[in-house]
Amino acid sequence: MPDDIKFIVRLLLLCSLRLFVASDDTECVRTLHKSLVDPRGELKSTWNFSGEGTNGFICKFTGVNCWSPNDNTVRSFNLVSLGLQGRFPEGLEGCRMMEGLNLSGNSFSGPIPSDISRWLPHLSYLDLSHNSFSGPIPSNITELSRLSSMDLSYNSFSGPIPANIRDMAYLETLSLQHNKLQGGIPWQFCSLARPVSFSVSDNLLSGLVPPCFENFSASAFAGNRRLCGAPLGSCRLHGISDESIIGAAVGFVVGFVMAFYFPQWFVFSRRLHPYIFRI
């Protein structure tokens, strides 16, 4: 069965599930509200729980989108550029039918919860860009099996890029630029099921760009000093930088001069005997 048909079938199953499962996300939204730091009071005027018990009352809250205006089932949160602070918001776990989360342009910090896939099993897009999130990208984020778009750019995420991201069958956009990610770009990404809009620029990545990305724009990989290969420049001496080459050359010359003019230092140094005898 083609991937597009599979996606449509899953979406129909999800929608039909809503018809049989009564869902009221009022408590989820209330818990979320308590966990947010809102110094500018951006949510104060509309996040008013005095209307509790009225169908669809939370759907009028800023940044809250519901599946239907007549029920209290959250479809997505779009809390963009509201000056919000704190850790990854608690309470989201209760909004089980949510498919979208956009927290971009705020001041959230700390790690992504390791069990995010259990919290938000139906998520299809995730945007945490332009915050201060940190720590590693949890490897089990790939259990968000319906995710089509993930933007983690402009944060402080560190550690390696999880290779098993390649198992995300619907992923079409992956933005990881401007973080502190280390290691190489996983070669497993060459087996991604769909064409991906991909950027890892301005990180601490190293090694060779996998050949499947040779036709991508160089800007998608720029700003990683130890990353090389098409579409970037060629790798010289297996990625050894010019600074390292110069440093090694200077060290060799200094060592040679010292050995030539002060041989007694080498003869009487026990630490250097193994190297002298080996020579």
C-alpha positions as CSV (number, residue, x, y, z in Angstrom):
1,M,0.0,0.0,0.0
2,P,1.5,3.4,-1.0
3,D,2.6,5.7,1.8
4,D,0.1,8.4,0.9
5,I,-2.8,5.9,1.2
6,K,-1.5,4.6,4.5
7,F,-1.4,8.1,5.8
8,I,-5.0,8.8,4.8
9,V,-6.1,5.5,6.3
10,R,-4.4,6.4,9.6
11,L,-6.0,9.9,9.6
12,L,-9.4,8.4,9.0
13,L,-8.9,6.0,11.9
14,L,-7.8,8.8,14.1
15,C,-10.9,10.9,13.2
16,S,-13.2,7.9,13.7
17,L,-11.6,7.3,17.1
18,R,-12.6,10.8,18.2
19,L,-16.2,10.0,17.4
20,F,-16.2,7.2,20.0
21,V,-13.9,8.5,22.6
22,A,-15.2,11.4,24.7
23,S,-12.3,13.8,25.1
24,D,-12.3,16.9,27.3
25,D,-8.9,18.6,27.4
26,T,-9.9,21.3,29.9
27,E,-7.7,19.8,32.6
28,C,-4.8,19.4,30.2
29,V,-5.0,23.1,29.3
30,R,-5.3,24.1,33.0
31,T,-2.2,22.2,33.9
32,L,-0.4,23.6,30.9
33,H,-1.3,27.1,32.0
34,K,0.0,26.5,35.5
35,S,3.4,25.3,34.2
36,L,3.9,28.3,31.9
37,V,5.8,31.4,33.0
38,D,4.1,34.3,31.2
39,P,5.9,37.5,32.2
40,R,4.2,39.6,29.6
41,G,0.7,38.3,30.5
42,E,0.0,37.4,26.9
43,L,-2.4,34.6,27.9
44,K,-4.0,36.4,30.8
45,S,-6.8,38.0,28.8
46,T,-8.1,34.9,27.0
47,W,-7.1,31.9,29.1
48,N,-10.1,32.3,31.5
49,F,-11.5,29.2,33.0
50,S,-14.6,30.8,34.4
51,G,-16.5,29.4,31.4
52,E,-15.7,25.8,32.3
53,G,-18.5,23.5,31.4
54,T,-19.3,25.3,28.2
55,N,-18.7,23.3,25.0
56,G,-15.7,24.7,23.2
57,F,-14.8,27.4,25.7
58,I,-11.1,26.5,25.7
59,C,-11.1,26.8,21.9
60,K,-11.3,30.6,22.3
61,F,-8.0,30.7,24.2
62,T,-5.0,32.3,22.5
63,G,-3.0,29.7,20.6
64,V,-5.5,26.9,21.2
65,N,-7.0,25.1,18.1
66,C,-9.7,22.5,18.6
67,W,-10.8,19.7,16.3
68,S,-14.3,21.3,16.5
69,P,-15.5,24.6,17.9
70,N,-18.2,22.8,19.8
71,D,-16.0,20.5,21.9
72,N,-13.0,20.8,24.2
73,T,-10.6,18.5,22.3
74,V,-7.3,20.3,21.4
75,R,-6.0,19.7,17.9
76,S,-2.9,21.9,18.3
77,F,-1.1,24.6,20.3
78,N,0.4,27.5,18.4
79,L,2.0,29.5,21.2
80,V,4.4,31.5,19.0
81,S,6.5,34.5,20.2
82,L,4.6,35.1,23.4
83,G,7.6,35.6,25.7
84,L,6.8,32.4,27.5
85,Q,9.4,30.8,29.8
86,G,10.0,27.6,31.8
87,R,10.8,24.0,31.0
88,F,9.0,21.9,28.3
89,P,5.4,22.5,29.4
90,E,3.8,20.0,31.7
91,G,0.2,19.2,31.1
92,L,0.6,18.4,27.4
93,E,0.5,14.7,28.3
94,G,-3.3,15.1,28.9
95,C,-4.1,16.4,25.4
96,R,-3.9,12.9,23.8
97,M,-5.6,13.8,20.5
98,M,-3.2,16.7,19.7
99,E,-1.5,16.6,16.3
100,G,0.5,19.9,16.3
101,L,2.8,21.7,18.8
102,N,4.4,25.1,18.0
103,L,6.4,26.8,20.8
104,S,8.7,28.7,18.6
105,G,10.1,32.2,19.4
106,N,9.9,31.9,23.2
107,S,12.4,31.4,26.1
108,F,11.8,27.8,27.0
109,S,14.8,25.9,28.3
110,G,15.9,22.4,29.5
111,P,15.6,19.1,27.7
112,I,12.9,17.5,25.6
113,P,11.1,14.9,27.8
114,S,12.5,11.4,27.0
115,D,8.9,10.1,26.9
116,I,7.5,12.7,24.6
117,S,6.3,10.0,22.2
118,R,4.1,8.7,25.1
119,W,2.8,12.2,25.9
120,L,1.9,13.1,22.3
121,P,1.4,9.9,20.3
122,H,-0.5,11.5,17.4
123,L,1.9,14.5,16.8
124,S,2.4,15.3,13.1
125,Y,4.4,18.5,13.4
126,L,6.7,19.8,16.2
127,D,8.3,23.3,16.2
128,L,10.5,24.2,19.2
129,S,12.7,26.6,17.2
130,H,14.2,29.9,18.6
131,N,14.2,28.9,22.3
132,S,16.9,27.8,24.7
133,F,16.2,24.1,24.9
134,S,19.3,22.0,25.6
135,G,20.5,18.5,26.2
136,P,20.5,15.6,23.7
137,I,17.8,14.9,21.2
138,P,16.1,11.8,22.7
139,S,16.6,8.8,20.5
140,N,13.0,7.6,21.1
141,I,11.6,10.8,19.6
142,T,11.5,8.6,16.5
143,E,8.5,6.8,18.2
144,L,6.5,9.9,17.1
145,S,5.7,7.8,14.1
146,R,3.3,10.3,12.4
147,L,5.7,13.2,12.6
148,S,5.9,15.0,9.1
149,S,7.9,18.1,10.3
150,M,10.4,18.7,13.1
151,D,12.1,22.0,13.7
152,L,14.6,22.2,16.6
153,S,16.7,25.0,15.2
154,Y,18.2,27.9,17.1
155,N,18.5,26.2,20.5
156,S,21.3,24.6,22.4
157,F,20.8,20.9,21.7
158,S,24.0,18.9,22.1
159,G,25.3,15.4,21.5
160,P,24.9,13.3,18.3
161,I,22.1,13.4,15.8
162,P,20.0,10.2,16.4
163,A,20.6,7.8,13.5
164,N,17.2,6.2,13.9
165,I,15.5,9.4,12.7
166,R,15.7,7.6,9.4
167,D,12.9,5.3,10.6
168,M,10.4,8.2,10.7
169,A,8.4,7.2,7.6
170,Y,6.5,10.5,7.2
171,L,9.3,13.0,8.0
172,E,9.7,15.6,5.3
173,T,11.3,18.6,7.1
174,L,14.1,18.3,9.6
175,S,15.7,21.6,10.8
176,L,18.6,21.3,13.3
177,Q,20.6,24.4,12.4
178,H,22.2,26.6,15.0
179,N,22.7,24.2,17.9
180,K,25.7,22.5,19.5
181,L,25.2,19.1,17.9
182,Q,28.4,16.9,17.6
183,G,29.7,13.9,15.7
184,G,28.8,13.1,12.1
185,I,25.7,13.2,10.0
186,P,24.4,9.7,10.2
187,W,24.8,7.9,6.9
188,Q,21.5,6.1,7.6
189,F,19.8,9.3,6.6
190,C,20.4,8.3,3.0
191,S,17.7,5.7,3.4
192,L,15.0,8.2,4.6
193,A,11.7,7.2,3.1
194,R,10.8,10.6,1.8
195,P,12.7,13.6,0.3
196,V,13.6,15.8,3.2
197,S,14.1,19.5,3.6
198,F,17.3,19.3,5.8
199,S,19.6,21.7,7.5
200,V,22.3,21.2,10.1
201,S,24.3,24.4,9.6
202,D,26.0,26.2,12.5
203,N,26.7,23.2,14.7
204,L,29.8,21.4,15.9
205,L,29.6,18.5,13.4
206,S,32.5,16.7,11.8
207,G,33.4,14.2,9.2
208,L,32.2,13.6,5.7
209,V,28.8,14.7,4.4
210,P,27.0,11.6,3.3
211,P,27.0,11.4,-0.6
212,C,23.2,11.4,-0.8
213,F,23.3,15.1,0.2
214,E,25.7,16.2,-2.6
215,N,23.0,18.0,-4.5
216,F,21.8,20.0,-1.5
217,S,22.7,23.6,-1.0
218,A,26.0,24.2,0.8
219,S,24.2,26.5,3.2
220,A,22.4,23.5,4.8
221,F,25.8,22.3,6.1
222,A,27.8,25.6,6.5
223,G,29.2,26.7,9.9
224,N,30.5,23.2,10.9
225,R,34.3,23.7,10.8
226,R,35.2,20.0,10.7
227,L,32.5,19.0,8.2
228,C,33.6,18.4,4.6
229,G,32.7,16.9,1.3
230,A,30.2,17.8,-1.3
231,P,28.4,20.2,-1.3
232,L,31.1,21.7,0.9
233,G,34.8,21.8,0.1
234,S,36.8,18.7,-0.4
235,C,38.3,16.9,2.6
236,R,42.1,17.5,2.9
237,L,44.1,14.9,4.7
238,H,41.0,13.2,6.1
239,G,39.6,16.4,7.6
240,I,42.7,17.6,9.4
241,S,42.5,21.3,9.6
242,D,45.2,23.7,8.3
243,E,45.8,24.8,11.9
244,S,46.6,21.2,12.9
245,I,48.9,20.7,9.9
246,I,50.8,23.9,10.8
247,G,51.0,22.9,14.5
248,A,52.4,19.5,13.7
249,A,55.0,21.0,11.3
250,V,56.2,23.5,13.9
251,G,56.4,20.8,16.6
252,F,58.5,18.6,14.3
253,V,60.9,21.4,13.4
254,V,61.3,22.4,17.1
255,G,61.9,18.8,18.1
256,F,64.4,18.3,15.3
257,V,66.4,21.4,16.3
258,M,66.4,20.5,20.0
259,A,67.6,17.0,19.2
260,F,70.4,18.3,16.9
261,Y,71.7,21.0,19.2
262,F,71.0,19.4,22.6
263,P,71.4,15.7,22.1
264,Q,72.3,15.2,25.8
265,W,68.8,16.1,26.8
266,F,67.5,13.1,24.8
267,V,70.3,10.7,25.9
268,F,69.8,11.3,29.6
269,S,66.0,11.4,29.6
270,R,64.7,8.0,30.6
271,R,61.3,8.8,29.1
272,L,62.8,9.2,25.7
273,H,65.0,6.0,25.7
274,P,62.3,3.8,24.1
275,Y,62.0,6.3,21.2
276,I,65.8,6.6,20.8
277,F,66.4,2.9,20.8
278,R,63.5,2.4,18.4
279,I,65.1,5.0,16.0
